[in-house]
């Protein structure tokens, strides 16, 4: 469960940083001032809201369970 949580949080952090730097490069704001923590916080909140989709979370949980629960030969045969 920790691995699934870490994957989700890492994805959110990565998307937030990519979005933040893209916005900064478009407005030419990154420079001598460095980071704007307030703007980064706003970006993180927006990315989190965008990624709260149920389908994404369901897929992530299913993938995590598939990796955590070993497949048995009977289950594999039933899927085919």
N, CA, C and O atoms as a GROMACS GRO file, in nm:
protein
  320
    1UNK      N    1   0.082  -0.119   0.000
    1UNK     CA    2   0.000   0.000   0.000
    1UNK      C    3   0.087   0.126   0.000
    1UNK      O    4   0.053   0.226  -0.062
    2UNK      N    5   0.199   0.118   0.071
    2UNK     CA    6   0.288   0.234   0.074
    2UNK      C    7   0.345   0.263  -0.065
    2UNK      O    8   0.361   0.379  -0.102
    3UNK      N    9   0.374   0.159  -0.139
    3UNK     CA   10   0.427   0.178  -0.273
    3UNK      C   11   0.328   0.245  -0.366
    3UNK      O   12   0.364   0.332  -0.445
    4UNK      N   13   0.202   0.206  -0.355
    4UNK     CA   14   0.097   0.266  -0.437
    4UNK      C   15   0.080   0.413  -0.399
    4UNK      O   16   0.066   0.499  -0.486
    5UNK      N   17   0.081   0.440  -0.269
    5UNK     CA   18   0.069   0.579  -0.223
    5UNK      C   19   0.187   0.663  -0.269
    5UNK      O   20   0.170   0.776  -0.314
    6UNK      N   21   0.306   0.606  -0.258
    6UNK     CA   22   0.426   0.678  -0.301
    6UNK      C   23   0.422   0.705  -0.451
    6UNK      O   24   0.463   0.813  -0.496
    7UNK      N   25   0.374   0.610  -0.529
    7UNK     CA   26   0.365   0.629  -0.674
    7UNK      C   27   0.269   0.742  -0.707
    7UNK      O   28   0.296   0.825  -0.794
    8UNK      N   29   0.156   0.745  -0.638
    8UNK     CA   30   0.056   0.850  -0.662
    8UNK      C   31   0.111   0.987  -0.626
    8UNK      O   32   0.097   1.082  -0.703
    9UNK      N   33   0.174   0.998  -0.510
    9UNK     CA   34   0.229   1.127  -0.467
    9UNK      C   35   0.346   1.171  -0.556
    9UNK      O   36   0.361   1.290  -0.584
   10UNK      N   37   0.426   1.076  -0.600
   10UNK     CA   38   0.536   1.109  -0.691
   10UNK      C   39   0.483   1.160  -0.824
   10UNK      O   40   0.537   1.254  -0.882
   11UNK      N   41   0.376   1.099  -0.872
   11UNK     CA   42   0.313   1.144  -0.997
   11UNK      C   43   0.260   1.286  -0.982
   11UNK      O   44   0.281   1.369  -1.071
   12UNK      N   45   0.192   1.314  -0.871
   12UNK     CA   46   0.140   1.449  -0.847
   12UNK      C   47   0.251   1.551  -0.838
   12UNK      O   48   0.241   1.659  -0.895
   13UNK      N   49   0.357   1.517  -0.766
   13UNK     CA   50   0.469   1.610  -0.752
   13UNK      C   51   0.535   1.636  -0.887
   13UNK      O   52   0.567   1.750  -0.919
   14UNK      N   53   0.554   1.532  -0.966
   14UNK     CA   54   0.616   1.549  -1.098
   14UNK      C   55   0.532   1.633  -1.191
   14UNK      O   56   0.583   1.723  -1.258
   15UNK      N   57   0.402   1.605  -1.196
   15UNK     CA   58   0.313   1.683  -1.281
   15UNK      C   59   0.308   1.829  -1.237
   15UNK      O   60   0.301   1.920  -1.320
   16UNK      N   61   0.310   1.850  -1.106
   16UNK     CA   62   0.307   1.987  -1.054
   16UNK      C   63   0.431   2.065  -1.093
   16UNK      O   64   0.422   2.180  -1.134
   17UNK      N   65   0.547   2.001  -1.080
   17UNK     CA   66   0.671   2.070  -1.115
   17UNK      C   67   0.679   2.098  -1.265
   17UNK      O   68   0.724   2.205  -1.306
   18UNK      N   69   0.636   2.002  -1.346
   18UNK     CA   70   0.637   2.024  -1.491
   18UNK      C   71   0.547   2.141  -1.527
   18UNK      O   72   0.585   2.229  -1.605
   19UNK      N   73   0.427   2.143  -1.471
   19UNK     CA   74   0.332   2.252  -1.497
   19UNK      C   75   0.388   2.385  -1.449
   19UNK      O   76   0.380   2.486  -1.520
   20UNK      N   77   0.446   2.386  -1.330
   20UNK     CA   78   0.503   2.508  -1.273
   20UNK      C   79   0.613   2.565  -1.362
   20UNK      O   80   0.614   2.684  -1.393
   21UNK      N   81   0.706   2.478  -1.404
   21UNK     CA   82   0.818   2.526  -1.487
   21UNK      C   83   0.772   2.568  -1.626
   21UNK      O   84   0.827   2.661  -1.684
   22UNK      N   85   0.670   2.500  -1.680
   22UNK     CA   86   0.616   2.542  -1.809
   22UNK      C   87   0.555   2.681  -1.799
   22UNK      O   88   0.576   2.765  -1.887
   23UNK      N   89   0.480   2.705  -1.694
   23UNK     CA   90   0.419   2.837  -1.675
   23UNK      C   91   0.526   2.944  -1.655
   23UNK      O   92   0.514   3.054  -1.708
   24UNK      N   93   0.630   2.910  -1.577
   24UNK     CA   94   0.738   3.006  -1.554
   24UNK      C   95   0.816   3.037  -1.680
   24UNK      O   96   0.857   3.151  -1.702
   25UNK      N   97   0.837   2.936  -1.764
   25UNK     CA   98   0.913   2.960  -1.887
   25UNK      C   99   0.832   3.045  -1.986
   25UNK      O  100   0.888   3.121  -2.064
   26UNK      N  101   0.700   3.030  -1.980
   26UNK     CA  102   0.616   3.111  -2.068
   26UNK      C  103   0.612   3.257  -2.024
   26UNK      O  104   0.601   3.347  -2.107
   27UNK      N  105   0.620   3.278  -1.894
   27UNK     CA  106   0.612   3.415  -1.842
   27UNK      C  107   0.750   3.472  -1.809
   27UNK      O  108   0.761   3.588  -1.769
   28UNK      N  109   0.855   3.390  -1.825
   28UNK     CA  110   0.992   3.432  -1.799
   28UNK      C  111   1.013   3.476  -1.655
   28UNK      O  112   1.090   3.568  -1.629
   29UNK      N  113   0.944   3.412  -1.560
   29UNK     CA  114   0.954   3.453  -1.420
   29UNK      C  115   1.066   3.385  -1.344
   29UNK      O  116   1.113   3.441  -1.244
   30UNK      N  117   1.111   3.269  -1.386
   30UNK     CA  118   1.219   3.204  -1.313
   30UNK      C  119   1.348   3.275  -1.348
   30UNK      O  120   1.378   3.296  -1.466
   31UNK      N  121   1.423   3.310  -1.250
   31UNK     CA  122   1.547   3.381  -1.273
   31UNK      C  123   1.614   3.404  -1.140
   31UNK      O  124   1.632   3.311  -1.062
   32UNK      N  125   1.652   3.526  -1.115
   32UNK     CA  126   1.723   3.559  -0.992
   32UNK      C  127   1.636   3.538  -0.869
   32UNK      O  128   1.688   3.508  -0.761
   33UNK      N  129   1.504   3.553  -0.883
   33UNK     CA  130   1.417   3.538  -0.767
   33UNK      C  131   1.406   3.394  -0.720
   33UNK      O  132   1.385   3.371  -0.601
   34UNK      N  133   1.420   3.297  -0.809
   34UNK     CA  134   1.405   3.158  -0.772
   34UNK      C  135   1.260   3.115  -0.772
   34UNK      O  136   1.178   3.166  -0.849
   35UNK      N  137   1.230   3.021  -0.685
   35UNK     CA  138   1.094   2.967  -0.677
   35UNK      C  139   0.997   3.066  -0.615
   35UNK      O  140   1.034   3.149  -0.532
   36UNK      N  141   0.874   3.055  -0.659
   36UNK     CA  142   0.763   3.121  -0.592
   36UNK      C  143   0.683   3.010  -0.525
   36UNK      O  144   0.604   2.941  -0.590
   37UNK      N  145   0.703   2.994  -0.395
   37UNK     CA  146   0.638   2.884  -0.324
   37UNK      C  147   0.487   2.897  -0.325
   37UNK      O  148   0.416   2.797  -0.328
   38UNK      N  149   0.437   3.020  -0.323
   38UNK     CA  150   0.292   3.039  -0.329
   38UNK      C  151   0.237   2.990  -0.462
   38UNK      O  152   0.133   2.924  -0.467
   39UNK      N  153   0.306   3.024  -0.569
   39UNK     CA  154   0.261   2.982  -0.701
   39UNK      C  155   0.274   2.830  -0.718
   39UNK      O  156   0.188   2.765  -0.780
   40UNK      N  157   0.381   2.774  -0.663
   40UNK     CA  158   0.399   2.628  -0.670
   40UNK      C  159   0.289   2.558  -0.591
   40UNK      O  160   0.239   2.454  -0.634
   41UNK      N  161   0.250   2.613  -0.477
   41UNK     CA  162   0.141   2.557  -0.398
   41UNK      C  163   0.010   2.561  -0.475
   41UNK      O  164  -0.067   2.464  -0.474
   42UNK      N  165  -0.016   2.671  -0.542
   42UNK     CA  166  -0.137   2.683  -0.624
   42UNK      C  167  -0.136   2.582  -0.737
   42UNK      O  168  -0.238   2.520  -0.767
   43UNK      N  169  -0.022   2.564  -0.799
   43UNK     CA  170  -0.008   2.467  -0.908
   43UNK      C  171  -0.032   2.326  -0.856
   43UNK      O  172  -0.101   2.247  -0.922
   44UNK      N  173   0.024   2.292  -0.741
   44UNK     CA  174   0.005   2.160  -0.683
   44UNK      C  175  -0.142   2.134  -0.653
   44UNK      O  176  -0.193   2.025  -0.679
   45UNK      N  177  -0.211   2.233  -0.598
   45UNK     CA  178  -0.354   2.217  -0.570
   45UNK      C  179  -0.434   2.194  -0.698
   45UNK      O  180  -0.523   2.110  -0.702
   46UNK      N  181  -0.401   2.270  -0.802
   46UNK     CA  182  -0.473   2.255  -0.930
   46UNK      C  183  -0.448   2.118  -0.991
   46UNK      O  184  -0.542   2.054  -1.040
   47UNK      N  185  -0.324   2.071  -0.989
   47UNK     CA  186  -0.291   1.940  -1.044
   47UNK      C  187  -0.360   1.830  -0.963
   47UNK      O  188  -0.410   1.733  -1.020
   48UNK      N  189  -0.362   1.845  -0.831
   48UNK     CA  190  -0.430   1.747  -0.746
   48UNK      C  191  -0.578   1.738  -0.780
   48UNK      O  192  -0.633   1.629  -0.789
   49UNK      N  193  -0.642   1.852  -0.798
   49UNK     CA  194  -0.784   1.853  -0.832
   49UNK      C  195  -0.808   1.789  -0.969
   49UNK      O  196  -0.906   1.717  -0.987
   50UNK      N  197  -0.720   1.816  -1.063
   50UNK     CA  198  -0.735   1.759  -1.197
   50UNK      C  199  -0.718   1.607  -1.195
   50UNK      O  200  -0.778   1.536  -1.276
   51UNK      N  201  -0.637   1.558  -1.104
   51UNK     CA  202  -0.605   1.415  -1.101
   51UNK      C  203  -0.686   1.338  -0.999
   51UNK      O  204  -0.653   1.224  -0.967
   52UNK      N  205  -0.790   1.395  -0.948
   52UNK     CA  206  -0.876   1.324  -0.854
   52UNK      C  207  -0.982   1.244  -0.926
   52UNK      O  208  -1.082   1.205  -0.865
   53UNK      N  209  -0.963   1.220  -1.048
   53UNK     CA  210  -1.060   1.143  -1.125
   53UNK      C  211  -1.070   1.002  -1.072
   53UNK      O  212  -0.968   0.938  -1.041
   54UNK      N  213  -1.190   0.954  -1.061
   54UNK     CA  214  -1.213   0.820  -1.008
   54UNK      C  215  -1.149   0.713  -1.095
   54UNK      O  216  -1.093   0.616  -1.044
   55UNK      N  217  -1.156   0.730  -1.225
   55UNK     CA  218  -1.101   0.628  -1.315
   55UNK      C  219  -0.951   0.612  -1.294
   55UNK      O  220  -0.901   0.500  -1.293
   56UNK      N  221  -0.880   0.723  -1.278
   56UNK     CA  222  -0.736   0.715  -1.258
   56UNK      C  223  -0.704   0.642  -1.128
   56UNK      O  224  -0.617   0.555  -1.124
   57UNK      N  225  -0.775   0.679  -1.021
   57UNK     CA  226  -0.750   0.616  -0.893
   57UNK      C  227  -0.783   0.467  -0.896
   57UNK      O  228  -0.711   0.385  -0.840
   58UNK      N  229  -0.893   0.431  -0.963
   58UNK     CA  230  -0.929   0.290  -0.973
   58UNK      C  231  -0.823   0.212  -1.049
   58UNK      O  232  -0.786   0.102  -1.009
   59UNK      N  233  -0.773   0.267  -1.157
   59UNK     CA  234  -0.669   0.200  -1.235
   59UNK      C  235  -0.543   0.184  -1.152
   59UNK      O  236  -0.480   0.078  -1.154
   60UNK      N  237  -0.505   0.289  -1.079
   60UNK     CA  238  -0.386   0.283  -0.996
   60UNK      C  239  -0.399   0.176  -0.889
   60UNK      O  240  -0.305   0.100  -0.865
   61UNK      N  241  -0.514   0.169  -0.824
   61UNK     CA  242  -0.536   0.069  -0.720
   61UNK      C  243  -0.535  -0.072  -0.781
   61UNK      O  244  -0.475  -0.162  -0.723
   62UNK      N  245  -0.599  -0.091  -0.896
   62UNK     CA  246  -0.599  -0.222  -0.961
   62UNK      C  247  -0.458  -0.266  -0.996
   62UNK      O  248  -0.422  -0.383  -0.979
   63UNK      N  249  -0.376  -0.172  -1.048
   63UNK     CA  250  -0.238  -0.206  -1.082
   63UNK      C  251  -0.159  -0.242  -0.957
   63UNK      O  252  -0.078  -0.335  -0.959
   64UNK      N  253  -0.182  -0.169  -0.850
   64UNK     CA  254  -0.113  -0.198  -0.724
   64UNK      C  255  -0.151  -0.334  -0.669
   64UNK      O  256  -0.064  -0.409  -0.624
   65UNK      N  257  -0.279  -0.366  -0.672
   65UNK     CA  258  -0.325  -0.496  -0.623
   65UNK      C  259  -0.269  -0.608  -0.710
   65UNK      O  260  -0.229  -0.712  -0.659
   66UNK      N  261  -0.267  -0.586  -0.840
   66UNK     CA  262  -0.214  -0.689  -0.931
   66UNK      C  263  -0.067  -0.718  -0.902
   66UNK      O  264  -0.022  -0.832  -0.916
   67UNK      N  265   0.006  -0.618  -0.861
   67UNK     CA  266   0.148  -0.640  -0.829
   67UNK      C  267   0.166  -0.701  -0.691
   67UNK      O  268   0.262  -0.775  -0.668
   68UNK      N  269   0.076  -0.670  -0.598
   68UNK     CA  270   0.090  -0.718  -0.462
   68UNK      C  271   0.039  -0.860  -0.443
   68UNK      O  272   0.095  -0.937  -0.364
   69UNK      N  273  -0.066  -0.896  -0.515
   69UNK     CA  274  -0.127  -1.028  -0.501
   69UNK      C  275  -0.070  -1.118  -0.611
   69UNK      O  276  -0.090  -1.091  -0.729
   70UNK      N  277   0.000  -1.224  -0.571
   70UNK     CA  278   0.056  -1.312  -0.674
   70UNK      C  279  -0.055  -1.384  -0.750
   70UNK      O  280  -0.155  -1.426  -0.692
   71UNK      N  281  -0.036  -1.397  -0.879
   71UNK     CA  282  -0.134  -1.465  -0.964
   71UNK      C  283  -0.118  -1.616  -0.945
   71UNK      O  284  -0.007  -1.668  -0.944
   72UNK      N  285  -0.231  -1.683  -0.930
   72UNK     CA  286  -0.227  -1.828  -0.916
   72UNK      C  287  -0.263  -1.889  -1.051
   72UNK      O  288  -0.331  -1.825  -1.132
   73UNK      N  289  -0.219  -2.012  -1.076
   73UNK     CA  290  -0.250  -2.074  -1.206
   73UNK      C  291  -0.399  -2.086  -1.232
   73UNK      O  292  -0.442  -2.076  -1.347
   74UNK      N  293  -0.481  -2.107  -1.128
   74UNK     CA  294  -0.625  -2.120  -1.146
   74UNK      C  295  -0.686  -1.987  -1.193
   74UNK      O  296  -0.774  -1.986  -1.280
   75UNK      N  297  -0.638  -1.876  -1.136
   75UNK     CA  298  -0.690  -1.746  -1.177
   75UNK      C  299  -0.649  -1.712  -1.320
   75UNK      O  300  -0.727  -1.654  -1.396
   76UNK      N  301  -0.528  -1.747  -1.355
   76UNK     CA  302  -0.481  -1.721  -1.491
   76UNK      C  303  -0.562  -1.800  -1.593
   76UNK      O  304  -0.593  -1.749  -1.700
   77UNK      N  305  -0.596  -1.925  -1.560
   77UNK     CA  306  -0.675  -2.008  -1.651
   77UNK      C  307  -0.816  -1.955  -1.664
   77UNK      O  308  -0.875  -1.963  -1.772
   78UNK      N  309  -0.872  -1.903  -1.557
   78UNK     CA  310  -1.008  -1.849  -1.560
   78UNK      C  311  -1.016  -1.722  -1.644
   78UNK      O  312  -1.120  -1.693  -1.704
   79UNK      N  313  -0.908  -1.645  -1.647
   79UNK     CA  314  -0.907  -1.520  -1.725
   79UNK      C  315  -0.902  -1.548  -1.874
   79UNK      O  316  -0.950  -1.467  -1.953
   80UNK      N  317  -0.844  -1.659  -1.914
   80UNK     CA  318  -0.827  -1.690  -2.057
   80UNK      C  319  -0.952  -1.735  -2.124
   80UNK      O  320  -0.952  -1.764  -2.243
   0.00000   0.00000   0.00000
